[in-house]
Amino acid sequence: MDRTDWKTESFHYNPHLGPPRTISFYPDGDYYLFINKDFLWGYLGHPWEQTISIFGGDLIHQFEINRPKLFGEVVIRGLC
């Protein structure tokens, strides 16, 4: 199996330092994982399921009070 077309980019991003490079937060064929450097919260976009998973109390709270219009219903809610 030829895996030469597989390319995984990773980089450190600090939103307080200005606008990022072009970043898609919605899964469009690739996985997207944004995670706090201390692993306290994170965001995972799943390409095939077209779902977004978030973890961490602070991030979940922000999504609850500032729910993006793009998001539909909550599919699975885990225990915190």
Buried (B, 14 or more C-beta within 10 A) or exposed (E): EEEEEEEEEEEEEEEEEEEEEEEEEEBEEEEBEBEEEEEEBBBBBBEEEEBBBEBBEEBBEEBEEEEEEEEEEEEEEEEE
